[in-house]
Amino acid sequence: MTDDQPLRHLLQSALPPMNDLEPARDLWPSILHRRPAPSRWPWLDLGVAAAVALVLLLSPDWLWLLAYHL
């Protein structure tokens, strides 16, 4: 059987005790400040989506082909 006391002593000496469990300040405002701006859809993506929708409206048989590739 092994003795864990040396390992426990090494860990306690390496890591300081955590007395303060609460953050020193409110972190939510800094999270909101770092939040990126909402991204816009590029024109190419909108064009491809419109083309796919138009093709599916004109010939619904191609829906199976689209579903197969997704």
Buried (B, 14 or more C-beta within 10 A) or exposed (E): EEEEEEEEEEEEEEEEEEEEEEEEEEEEEEEEEEEEEEEEEEEEEEEEEEEEEEBBEEEEEEEEEEEEEE
